Amino acid sequence: MPRGELRIYLGAAPGVGKTYAMLEEAHRRAGRGTDVVIGCVETHGRSHTAAMIGDLAQVPCRTVAYRGREFDEMDLDALLARRPEVAVVDELAHTNVPGSRHEKRWQDIQELLDAGITVLSTVNVQHLESVNDVVAQITGTTQRETVPDEVVRAAEQVELVDMTPQALRRRMAHGNVYPPDRIDAALGNYFRVGNLTALRELALLWLAGKVDDQLDAYRAQQGISDTWETRERVVVALTGGPEGATLIRRAARIAARGKGADLLAVHVARSDGLAGADPAQLARQRVLVERLGGTYHHVLGTDIPSALRDFARGVNATQLVLGASRRGRFAQLLSRGVGMSTAAAAGPIDVHLVSHPEAGRGRRAGVPAALSRRRRLLGFALAGGGMPLLALLLQALPTLTLTNDILFFLAGVVGVALVGGLWPALVAALGGSLLLNWFFAPPYYTLTIAKAENLLSLGVFVGVAVAVSWVVDTAARRTREAARASADAQTLATVAGGVLRGERPLPALLDRLRETFGLRAVSVLELAAGAEGRPDRAHDENAWRVVAAVGDRPPGSPGAGETAVPVDERLTVVLAGRRLEAADRRIVEAFAAQAAVALRQERLAEEAATARPLAEADRMRTALLAAVSHDLRTPLAAALAAVSSLRSADVEFDADDRRELLATAEESLEQLARLVANLLDMSRLQAGVIGVTRTAIGLEDAVPRALDDLGAPAAGVSTDLPADLPAALADPGLLERVLVNIVANALRHSPPGAPPTITAGAHGGDVELRVIDTGPGIPAEEWEHVFLPFQRLGDRDNTTGVGLGLALSRGLTEAMGGSITPEATPGGGLTMVLRLPAAPPGVPGSDRYAPEGGT
């Protein structure tokens, strides 16, 4: 059975018309004779959307009871039994009621697709998992319902339903999205022009990525390797040399000329892993690429031009930036180099050969000599003394021919090459040819060669000796490079492991660096402002600021340590304890570049921590404005209506009507006063300026006062307060506010005829008061959410306050030194546990409430 196809209508925000467009497509398919059935459509009370359903066939939703309420959910089994050709299923990211077969609606849709049913669905960009945190940062609202990106990317078709922010706001103002009582709050909060513009851009960029994936898949399926210039992509090739920064900035300028162009940097390493690229340079260049908005890539290849060409074609690059060759003129005459070879085979890719200060200056030796200085001197000694000694020894053997003598001398040259390398072996080869000519080629004891075959033999000897010497020296060099690369890789892995295990990357990096190289101390120094041009700054500690240090007596200036490794114009890593070898310095430079990255990350984290309270304050201010514009308006409007009616001369009210209107006004104004008091107290809590005066207070006094404040609704609340309950240490006024909020919340969620119960007890120096209700309860994972300001669980109740009650209660309780924690009520419901410290002896009033036997 072929799998069904998924078509998704993607929108930037609610109200852009996704469901309407989906239903239009359903009507088009039904008009062509396709069997189309509606599995679930959420109209949200929008008349135009409801009218669009028209005569389309529908599978009735099933009703699911959960925690005392009933919910309508898609009937998956009925839809599978109906087996239409096309199913219309709205809201891909919807969370099903607990007890359903699947947790999410997109999982229901996957089952429909597996059954061969094509599905039309909708989703907003804020519900995509990859951008959920970005949306929360932009709008200040966290979307709890999300769908994995791969589910949407796997759809055969994703259609963007677009609308400008201004048009969407007009649609909302006309009442086509939300009911009138929610319009003002929505326009002033989530549906601001800036938010909608950012969400629209997110949707467009995400869809552009989806289109790129589809294009890449098509090119791969069709085996297309030619470049299609559908989007500018600039690739810059890095060698690890000092010219890399110049090339990156030039490539970034080229990419900036085309809006939305991608910048990619690539370094091609030799597949044997023995390339001489400077790791410190590559690390710094990677940071620069990422700072300019590009991406860094590392690939292996034996032939660099071919590897560059394959990478550029693989990413569908349109332009390739390379640096002019650093090789000398003689080397360029022998081969045209990477740049010219790449340009010749680039095809439709534009190649930019960028000049730089290092061009033509030759490659600087970055790899140490293959053999040590001692071994090279020993090789020269063997060449100068061993070859004449070999000649004297062979003269004592008169039966040997010239060919045998040449073989012995060739063995000697190989021995010199093994000991001292290339140059001593060349000296041995040249000296050996002269000795062979003088002692063993007739006429003897002259440099004259009488026979042509002897001349050929000596020439072959010199050639073979030079070739063997070159091979032996190259093998020794490769062996040393491999050993050095292995040691560097092991050191890098050790340092990286220490950094990953550390809570703070920079100190962990420096400490691991100190241990690895046996140093006394390591410092990261930053040049102070105004010290750039000072000639004595290397030894002046006042010109530097220590931003991180580990070890004993860390140096405060570059001159105070044995080794200073500059990172950039302002940062320097200074090592103290011993002077490093040149080979070690190369790997330390790579660590220094990573230290700069770690320092940047720490500073970004500090800036984020500083900005977090500001963002929270902005979120609170936005939520406060929304609350004031919506929730405070209801009691104010009721009070104004009652007073206006009483002042009206057009209607005569009897005494009962007047009392009822006055009671309505009084109740509304009391509600308004409570809301304003909660808002003010929440502001004081946020600012940390709320006043707390803690005294000993008995709960048997505080609880009745709180119930009296609640009035008639609290008449059925039962209490069980032990007579020997110790006094609690609390502020009487704040405690009463907390109790009123907790009990009112329990009353609101208790079923009819089952009012909450209040019990108390003493445990471990604390006084505990429990407010127990048997209502629908709250899932354990949602317990902390009810304590967030301006939150109502489920966001369904918009008429009973601004969502501050429990948040304010927890804040006031913690200000008094106590805590509020939720617990599940056995048999169903929620228990709020209020813990306060018991009043110690000597506090006024504590003796009155001390239990028997207490002190």
N, C-alpha and C positions, 0 to 999 in steps of 0.2 A: 504494500500500500504506500503510495507516495505521500511524503510529509506535506502538510498544509503550509501555505505562505503567510507571513506576518507583515501587515502594513501598519505603520505607526504614524500618527499625526502628532508632531512635536510643537509645543508652544512655549513662549517665553514666560507667560504668566497666566493665571486664571482669567477667563473671560475673553480670550483672543478669538475664540470660535473653533476650537479643536473638535468638540463633540458635534457641532453643527456641520463642519466639513466632513466628518466621518459619516454622519447620517446622509449627507448629500451623495457621497460615494455609494452608500448602501442602496439608495433609491436608484442610482444609475445602474448598478449591477442587477437589481431586481427588475428594472425596466428591460434589461436584455435577456430576461428569462432565468437568471440565476436564483437558486434557492437561498435566500438571505433571511436570517433569523436574528432578532435582538436577544442577546443573552443578558446584558445589563447595560443600562444607560442612566447616568446620573445627570438629571436636569438642573439640580440645585434651585428649583423654583423658577427657572427662567422660561418664560412663556414661549419665546421664539424657538428655543430648543425642544420644548415639549411638543409644540405644533409640528416640528420637523419629523417627528417619529411617524406621524401619519398612519398609513395602513400597513406598515411593515409588520410581519409576523413576529410575535414575541413569545419567549419561554418564561412563564411567571417565575418571579424570584421566590426563594424559600425563606420563611421567617424563622429566625434563630433567637432563642431566649438566652440572655446572658446577664447575670447579676441584676435580675429584676427588671430588665428592659428587653425590648424586642427590636431586632435588626433585620433588614432585608439584605440577603446575600444571593449572588448568582447561583442558580441550581445547576451545578456542573453535571450531575448524573443525568438530569432531564435533557440537557443540551447534547450530551453524548448519545443519548438514546434517540433524539430527534435527528442527529447526523445531517445538519444542513451543509450546503456547499460553503457558505460564508457565514460566520458568526460575528456579531457586533458586540464587543466587550469593552466598555469604557473604563478609564482610570487604571492603567497598567500597574501603578505602584501601590494600589489599594491593599491594606492589611485586612485579611479576613477575620471574622469573629473567632475567638478561641474555640476549638472543637471542630473546626472545619477540616477537610481533608488536607488542604495545604495552608501554610501560613500566609502566603502572598497570592494576589490575583495573577501575577505573571506566571506563577507555577501552574495555576489552573489553565492558563492560556497554552503553556507548553504541552499539557496533556491533550488539549484540543488539537494542537498542531500535530502531535504524534498520531492522533486518530485520523489525520488527513483532512482536517477542517481548516479552511483559510480564515484568518482572524483579522478584523479591523479594530485597532485600539488607539488610545491617546495617552500622552504623558507630558508633563511640564518639565522644563529643563532643571528646575530646582529639585526635582526628585531623582535626578541622575546621581549615582553614588560618587562619581569623580569630582563633581562640582558642588557637592552638598556643603562643604566647609566654606567655599568661596561665596555661595549664596547667603550663608549665615553671616559672613563678614559684611556683605553688602547691605542686606536687609535687616540684620539684627534678629532674624527669626530662623530657628533651626527646624528643618523639615525632618520629622521622625520617620516618615514613610519614604523609602528610597528603593530604587531598582538598580541592579548591577548594570554597568554600561554594556557588558558583553551581550546582555539580552537584547538591548536596543540595537546594538551594532550588527547583531545577527539577523535582524529583520531584512527581508528582501527589499522593502521600500520604506524610507523615512521621509515624510513630507513636512516641511516647515509651514506652520500656519502663522503668518506674520501680521503684525499690526503696530503702527507707530504708537509711542507712549501717549501722545496727545489724543489720538483717536480712541485708544482704550479708556483714557480718563473721561472723555466725552460719553462713551458708551456707559461707563459706570454712573456718571452724573445723571443720565437719562433713566437710571434704574434697571438697565438691562443685564446687570451682573449680580449685584447684591440688593437686598431690600433697603428701603430708605433709611432705616435706623442704623445701618452699618456703613453707609456711603461715606460720611464725613471722616470717620475713623480710618477707613481703608485708604482714602485719598491722602490723608495726612501721615500715613504710616508706610505700609508696604507698597502702595501704588503711587509713590512719588515719582516724578519724572526721571530723576537720577537713577533710582532703583530699576525702573522699567527699561531705561536705556542700557544699563549694565547687563540686565538679564537678557535683553534682546541680543546684545553682542555675544554673550556666552552661548546662546542658542545658535547663532550664526557660525561662531568659531567651532563649536562641537560638530555641527552638521558639515562644515568644511572638512574636518578631520575624517568624518564618515565617508565623504565623497572621495578623499584621497585614498582611503583604504580600498574603496571599490575600484578606483582607477588602478591601484597597484595590483589588486587581485586580477583584474582583466588583463593587464600587461603580462602578468606571470602566466596566466592561462593560455594566452595567445603567443607566448614566447617572444614578446616585443622587447628588444634591448635598446632601440633607438630612443633618444631623448625627446619627450613631448613637452614643449614649453608652455604647459598649462599654468605653471606657477614658478616664479623665480626661486632657484635654490643655488646659493653660492657656497662652493666648497673651497677651503683654503688648506693647502698641504703644508705640514710642519715637519721639519727635520730635527727639531730639538736644538737648533742653533740660535745664536743671538738675534738673528733677523726675524724671528717668529713674531714678535710683538708688532713690528712694522707691517708684516703681511696680514696679521689679524685685523688691525685697524683699517687697512686699505680694503680688505674684504667686507668689513662691517659697513664702510661708507658705500661700497657698491650695493650691498644688500639694502641699505637705507633708501637708495634711490627708487627701489620698487616697493611699494607699500605691501606689507605682509610677507616679504621675501624671507626665506630661511637661511640662516648662517650655520654651516657645519665645518668643523675643523677635524682633520684626519692626520694621524701620524702612522706611517707604514714602517713597521719594525721588521727586521730580517727574521725569517722563520727559524733560524738557528738560535735566536735569542742573544746573539753576541754583538748586536749593533752598538755603536759608540755614542748614541744620542745621550745628551745631558739630561738626567731625570729631573734635576732642579729646574732647568729651563722649561721642560715640558710641563711640570707642575704649575709654574707661574703662568705659562701660556694658557693652560687649561682654565685657570681662574679668570684670566682676562677674557677668554672666549665666553665663559658662562656669565661674566659680568656684562658683556655686551649683548646678552640674550641669545647666544648660540649654543650649540651642543658639540661635545668633544667625542671623537671616535678613535679607537686604536685597532688597527688591523695588521695581520701578518702577510708577508709576501716575499718571495725570492726575487722577483723582478718588480722594482718600484714603479716604473711607468705603467706596467700592466695592472698592478694592484690599484693605483690611483684611478686609472681609466675604468676598471671594473666597479670600484666603489662609487665613482661619480655617476655611472650609468645605473647602478643599483638604486641610488636615491633619486634618480631622475633629475640630476643637477643640470642647470643651464649654464653656469659659469664656474671656471676653475682658476684659482689664484695660486701661483707658484712664485718663488723667489728666483732671481737670477742666480746662476751658478756661482758657488764660492770657490770652485776649482781654479787653478792658475791657467794661464794661456796655453802652456804646453799640454796640460792634461785635456783641455778643451779641443786641441787639435787631434788628439788620439780618439776621442769619442765625443759625441754631441751632448751627452749628459741627460739628466732626468727631464729637465724643462723642455728641451727641444724634442726629445723622444715622445714625451706626453703630448705636446702640441701637435706633433705629426699624426698621432693616432687618435686624437680627441673627437674627430668627426664633427657633429653639430654643436658640441660644447665649446663655448667661447673660453679661450685660455688667456689669462693675463700673466705675463712675466714681469714681475715688479722688481725694479732696481732697489738696492739697499746698500748701506755703507760696507757690508761685508763681501759684496760681490767682487770676484776676481782676486781676493786676498789669500785664497788657499784655505784648506781646512786646518784648523788648529788641532794639534795633537791632543786628543782627549783620552787616549789609551796609554797606560804605562808601557815601558819597554818589556819585550817578551821575557828577557832574562835579566838577572841582577847585574850590577856593575862588577861585582867580584867575579862572577862567572865569565863575563866578557873579557876581563883582564886575564883570567886563567886561559881562555881560548886563544888570545893573542900570544901568550907565553908558549902554549903548545905549538902554535903555528910557527913561532920563531925558533924554538929549540927542538921540537919533536920531529919536524920534517927533515932537518939536517941529520939528526940522529938516525932516522929511518934510512936515509941515503947511505950512511956509513955501515948500517947493519946489512943492507942489501948488497953492498960491495963485497961483503964477506961471503956472499953466496954466488960465486961466478957462474953456476950452471943455469941461472934464471935468464929468461929472455926479456926484451923490453916490454912485451905485453904483460908478463908477470909483474914486472916492476911497477907498471902503470896501475895495475889492480891493487897492489899494496899501497901505493900513494893515494889512490882513490879511497881506500878504507881509512887511511889516515885523515883525509879531508872530512869524511863523514864523522869521524870521531871528534875532530875539532868543532864541527858544526853542532854536534850534540852537546858539547861542553860550553862553547862560547857564542853560538849563534851564527848569523849570516856573515858579518864583516870579518871576524877571525877566520871563518871558512874560506872566504874569498882570498884573503892573504895567504892561507895555506895552499889554495889551488894555484895561485900565481907563483908562489915560491916553489911548489912541487914541480910545476912545469919547467922552471928554470933548472932545478936540480936534476930532473930526468934528462934534460937536454945536455947538461954539463957532464954528468957521470955515466949515463947509460945509453945515449944515442951517439953513434959514431958520426964524425970523428970526436973522440972523447976529450974532455977538459977544454972544450971550446963551445961557443954558442952556435956554431955552424951545424946545419942539419944536411947530411949528405943525401939521404934517401927521402923521396916524396912520401913513402908510406909512413916513415917515422914522423914526418911533419903532420900527416893526417892523424896519426895516433895521439900525438901530443895535443892537437887541436880538439879531438874528441874528448880527451881527458879533461881539458879545461872546461869544455862545455858541460860535460856530465857532472863535474865537480861543482860548478856554479849552480846547476839545476838541483842537484841533491842538497846543496847548502840552503837554497831557497825553500825547498820543501820542508826540510828539517826545521828551519827557523819559523816558517809559517805554522807548522804543527805545534811547536813550542808556544808560539804566540796565542794560538787558538786555545790550547790547554790552559794557559794562564787566564785568558779572558773568560773561559768557562768557569774556572774556579772563582774568579772575582765576581762574575755574575751570580753564581750560586751563593756566595757569601753575602752579596748585596741583597739578593732576594730573601735570604733567611733573616737578615737584619730588618728589612722592611716589614716582613711578616711579623716578626717579634714586636716591633714598635707599633704596627697597626693593631695587633691583638691587645696590647696594653691600652691603646687609645679607646678601642671599642669597649673594653671592660670598664673603663673609667667613667665616672659620672660627669666630670668636666674634661673635655678633650684636650685643652691646651696644657694644664698641669700634668695630665697623664702622658702626653707626648714628650714634654720636657723631661719628666722623671725617667721614662723609658730610655730616652736618648742618653741621659746621664749614666744610667746603669750599663747600657750597651757598650759605650766607649770608655767606661771607667773614669768619668770626669768627677771633679769635686763639686761643680755647680754649673748651671745653665741659666742664662737670663735672656729674655726678649726685651729689647730696648726700643723705645720710640723717641724720635728726635723731637725736642721741645720746639714750640713755635718761636720763630725769630732766630734760631740757631743754625739755619741752613748754610749761611755763608761764613761761619766762623772757622778759621783755619785750625784752631786748637781744640775743636769739639771732640776729637777722638779720645782725649784724656780728661775732658771736663765733665764731671758727673752732673753738673748743673744744666748741661746742654741735653741731657737724656732723662727719660722717665721710664722706670722699670714697670712694664705692664704685666709681666709674669716671670717667676723665678723659682728654681728648686735647688736644693743643696746647701752647702755650708759657705757662707760669705759670698753670695752671688755678686758678680761684677756689676758695677753701676755705669760703666762706660766701655766702649769697645777696646780702649787701651788697657783696661784693667784685667783682661783675660788673655789667654794664650792664643785663641783663635776667634776671629770675628767674621761672621758670614752675613753679608748684606742680603736682605730679602727684597727691598725696594728702596725708594728714595728716603723713607722715614723709618723703616723697621730694620733692625739688625739683631741676629742671634749671636750671643757671645758665650764661648765655652771656656771654662777655667779648670785647671787641674793638670793638664798636659797638652802639648802641642800635637795636633793630629798630623798624620801622614797625608800626602797629596791624594792618595787613592781614597782615604777615608773622608777627606773633605768633600769629595764629589757626592757621596751618599748623604752627608750631613746637609749639603745644600738642598737636597730634595726634602729632607725633614724640615728644614727652615721654611721652605715654601708651604709645607703643610701646616706649620705653626702659624703662618700668616692666615691661612684659611680657618684654622681653629679659633684664632683671635677674632676674626671677622664674625664667625658664628656666635661666639660668646657675646660680642657687642650687639649683634642683631637680637639675640635672646634678651639682653638687658633692655634694649629699646622696646622689644615686644612686651616685656614685663611692665615697662613704664607706660606704654600705650594701652595696656589692658584695662587699668582702672578708668582711663579716659573713655575707652570704648564702652565699658560697663556703664559709666555715668551717662554717656550719650544714649545708650540703649534704655536706661532707666528714664531719661528725660523724654525720649520718644514714646515709651510706654505710658509715662505719666500724662503726656499730652493726649494720647489716644484715650486714656481712661477718663480724663477730665472732659474731653469733647463728647464722650459717649455715656459712660456710666453715671457721672454726676448730673447729667442732664435730665435723667429720668425722675429722681426725687424732686429736683428743682422745678421741672415742668408740672409735676403733680401739685406741689405746693402753690405755684403761681396760679394754676387753674382753680384750685379751691379758693384762694384769696380773691381772685378776679370774680368768681361766681358770687362770693359774699358781698363784694362791692357793687355788683351789678344792680341797677335800678329796674331792669326789665323783668326780673323774676322775683316773686315773693316766696321766701323759704320759711317753712314752719320751724319750730324749735328743734325737732328731731333732725331735719335736714341741715340746719345750721350746726348742730353738734357733730353730725357726721362729716360735714365739710371741714370744720375746725379740727376734728380728730385726724382727718386725712392730711391736712396741712401740717399738723403737729408731728404726725408719724413720718411724713416725708422730710421735714426739716431735721428731725432727730436722725433719720437715716443719712441725710446729707452731712450733719455734724459728725457722725461716726466715720463716714468716709473721709472727710477732710482731716479729722484727727488721726486716722490711720496713715494718710498720706504724709502729714507733718511728722509723725513719729518715725515713719520709714525714712524720711529725709534726714532726721536726726541720727538714726541708726547708721545710715550710709556715711554721714559726716563724722560719726563717733562722738557726738556732743550731747547725747541724751543723758539726763541726770538720773542717778539711781541712789536711793537712800534705803539701805537694807536694815531691817529690824526683825525681831522675832514675831511671827504671826501664826496663829493657829488656823489650820485649814477648815476647821469647823465654823470659823467666823467668815473666812474668805469665800468659801463655796456658796453659802446661802446668799451673800450679797451679790455674787455674780448671777445666780439664778433669778434674784429679784430684778436685776437689770434687764434680763432677757424677757421678763414679763410672762404673759399667759403661755406662750409656746413651751416654756420650761416647766410648766406645772406638773407634768407627769414624770419628770426626771427623778429617779430614785438614787439615794446616797447611802453609802455604808462607810462611815468614818469612825474608826476605833476611838474609844474614850482616852486611851493612853497614848494617842498619837503625839509625837514630839512636835514642838514648834518648828516651823521652817524659817530660814533666813532669807527674806525677800523684801522687795519694795511693795507695800500694800496696794498702792494704786496701779502699778504695773502688773502685779499678780492678778488683780481683778480683771484687767484688760485681757490678759492671756486666757484666763478661765472663760470669760465671755466668748472670745473668738473660738476656742476649742469646742466648748459645749454647743455653740451655735452651729458650727460645722457638723457636729455629730447629729444634732437635731435635723439639719437639712437632709442628711443622707439616711436617716433611720426610717424604716418602713412604718406605715400607719399602725397604731396600736402597740408599738414596741419601742418606747422611748429609751434613750441611752441610760446607762448606769454609771455612777461615779463611786469608785472605791479608793482607799488610801492605805498605806502601810509604811513602815520604816525598814530600811535595808542598808547596812554598812555605812552608817553616818549620813544617809540621805533620806529624805522624805519623798515617797513616790505617790502620785495621784494618777489614777487611771480613769479615762473617759472612754467607756465601752459602748459601741453601737453594733447592731446586728444587720446593718444595711448591706449593699452590694459589695462593699470592700474595695480595695485597690490592689492590683498585682504588685508583688514585692519589687519588681524592677521599676515601678513608677513611684515608689515611696518618696524618694528625694525630690521628684519633680513638683510635688504638691507644696514644697516649701520655697519654690522660686517666686519672686515678686511678679505680679501681673500675669500669673498662670492659673488657668482653671483646667483640671484634668479633662482631657477630651475636647476642650475649647467649645463645648456645646452650650454652656449656660452663660448668657451674656446679660442677665438681669439682676444678679444678686451681689453686685459689688465689683470692685476692681481687681480681685484676686490677690489681696494683700493679707488676708486674715492669718493664715498659717505662717506665711513668711514673717509677718510682724511678730507673731507669737513666739516663733523660734528666736528672733533677734532680741526681743525683750527678755526672754528666759535666759539666754546666754549672757546678756548684760547683767543679770542678777546672779550669775554663777551657776546656772542650772542647765538643763537640756530637755529637749522634746524629741522623742523617737516613736515611730509607729510600729505596731505589732499586729499580727493577724488575730482576730477574735476567733476562738474555737467555735466551729459551727458556721462561720461566715460573718464577715463584718470587719471593722477596723477598731483598734484600741490605740488611743494616744496616751503615751506614758510621759507625764511631767515629773521630772526629778529636780529637787531643790536641796541644797545642803541643810542639814538640821542645825538649828540655832545652838551655838556653843554656850556653856555656862557663863553667866555674867552679862549676857546681852539682855537688855530690858525685855521682860515678858517671857524669857525662856524657862524660868522656874515654874511658871504657871502651867506650862504644857509638857514639862518633863515627865517621862513615864516613871512608874513606880520602880524604886531601886536605882534610878538614874542619879547622876551627880550633876 
